[in-house]
Amino acid sequence: MFILFEGPEGSGKTTMALRLLQHTKRGTDRVTYTREPGGQQVSEAIRKVLLNPVHAGMSPLAEFFLFQAARAEFVQKTLVPLLDAKHEVIQDRYSLSTMAYQIAGRGLPVAPCLSAIELATGGLIPDITFLLMCSYENGKARQLAAGKSPDRLEAEDASFHRKIIQGYRNFANLLPDWNIVTIETDHFPEDVVFNRILLALQAHHSDIS
């Protein structure tokens, strides 16, 4: 089963993905957490380039193709083998991030970008997607409270991040096969958000408790 977590900065997606990992791995070694960009040696090397603030002037097209290169390597070398081995994969970001960040955020053309994403992923889509949404202000406040130094993308201005948030909402409406469950996290504690995730998973996959 391929379980995806998506969302803008500070939405809680990584926290929830790791919490689900701890919840589902009890009694089994066939649950794996992966992330994008990364999850494989070459992809992790590309991640360091993509997120390093030193490369603040990177062109949008270079950024897009680096993400697809990392994704293609990750899908072929890590994701597909895990799924073929019947692992439950809990994935932190995937191609919906590219739609939000590079297409909506950077303004890259939709059709050729979607074709490149299809090529990089081989058409592989999640069984269920949890799209955790928050306002730019709340996401920023959570990051500041965590004391995290912003990476290259996190350091972009408010206008860019608001485009991403709207991009997520727009593309979510265009991907019915992704089984997207949108959860607003602005005004709900972690336990409430996590319980909603569990309920949605139980409805989708009765073996998960």
N, C-alpha and C positions, 0 to 999 in steps of 0.2 A: 504494500500500500504506500502510495506517494502522497504525503501530507505536506502542504506548503503553507508557510507563514509569510505574509507580505504586509507592507505598510510604510508610511513616511517615518522620518526620524523621530524618535521618542515615543512611538506609538505602543511600544511594549512587545513587539513581535519576537525579538530574540529571547526576552524573559519568558514569554509564554512557550516558545518552542523548546527551550531547555527545561522548563517545568514539565511539559508533556513528555519529554525524554525520560525524566526521572520517574514519572508516573507509569509509563508504559513499559519500561525496561525491567520491571519487577518480574522475576521468574523467567526471563528470556534474554538471550544475547542477540536476538535478531531485530533489534531496534537501533537505528543509527541516525545521529544528527549530522547534517552537512550544511554548508553555507556557500553562498555566492557573493562576490567572486571568491573562489577557493575550493577547498575540498579535495585537492589533488596537487601534486608537487608543482607542475607548470602553472596551474590556475592560481595557486597561492603566491607564486612569484609575480604573476600579472597583477594580483590584488595589491601587492606592495607598491607597484607603480601607480595604479589607479587611485589609491587612497592617500598617497603621500602629498601633503600640502606643497611640497617643493614644485610639483607639477601643476600648479594652479592655472597656468596658461594653456593647458592642453586643449587642442581643438575638439569640438563636439564629435566630429567624425572619428578621430583617433580614439576618443573615449569609447564610442559605440563599438568600434571594431575590436578593441582590446577586451571589452566585456564579452563579445561573441567568441573570441578566441579562447578565453578562459572557460566559457560555457561549453563550447564544443569539446574541449579536452576533458572537462569534468563529467559531462554527460556520458561520453564514450568510455572513459577509464574508471569512473566511480559509480555514477548513478545507475546506469543500465545494469552493470554487474550486480549491484546490491539488489535491485528489483528482481533480476533473474534468479537470484539466490533466495527470494521470498523474504527479504528483509522489509520491515516497516521503515521507511525513510522519512525523517522529519527534517524538512528543508527550510533554511532561512534565506529567503529571496530566490527569485528565479526570473524568468523572462518578463513577468508582469512588471518587475522593477524597471527593466529597460523601456517598456512602454511608457511608464510614468516619468522616469528620469530623463531619458534621452529623446523620446518622441515628444512627450508633452512639455517636459522641462526645458530641453535644449531646442525644441522646434524642428527636429529632423523629420524628413518626409516619411509618412506612414507606410505606404505600400512597399517600397524597397527595404525599409527596416524590418517590417514583418516577414518579408521573404528571407532576409538574412537570419532572423531569429528562428524561423522554421528550419532552415538549413543547419544551424548550429545545434538545435535540439532534436533534430530528426522527427519533429512533430510530437515529441513526448510531452504530455500534459499531466498535471496532478490529478489524483483521485478526488481530493477535496482541498480547498484553499481557504485559509482564514485571513481575511483582510482586516487588519486592525487599524482603525482610523482615529486620528486626533487632530486638533487644531495646531497650526504652526506655533502659536504662543505656548500651549501646554507641552508640546513636544520639546520645544527649546528649553522650557523651565525644567523639565525632567532631566534633560542632558546636563544642564548647569548644576542641578542638585546632585547629580551623580559624580560631578567633578571630572568629567571626561573631556580630554582635549579633542577638539573637532578634527575630523579627517578632511580631505580635500573637498568632498561633496557636502559634508555636514556644514562646512564653513561658508557655503554659498549664501547669498542674501535671501531675505524673506520672500521676495518676488519669485525667485526660482522655486523655493520650497512650496509656496502656495500653488504654483502651476503643477507641481508634482501631486499634491493632495487632490486637486481637481482631476488630474490625469488618471489617478487611481480610480476615482469614482466613474469617470467616463468609460475607461476600458473595461471595468468590472461589468458594465452593462452589455458589453459586446462579446463576452466569453462565457456563454451558458454552459459549455461542456466542462468548465473548470470547477463547477459546483462551489461557487464563491459564497462564503458566509461572512458578511460584513458585520464587524462588531465595533461600535463606537466606544472608545476607552477614556474619553475626557472626564467623565463624571462617575466612573465605576471603579471600585477597588479591584485589586488583582484577583482575589478569590472569586468575585462575581464573574469577571471576564473568563477565568479559567473554567469555571463551572459551565458557562455557556459553550465553551470549546468542547468540553467532555460530552455534553448533551448532544451537540451536533455530530460528534464522532460516533456516539452510540447509535444515533439514528441512521447514520451512513454505514456503519460497520458494527454489527451486533457483538462481535468478539471483544470489542474494547470496553472496559469497565472503569 
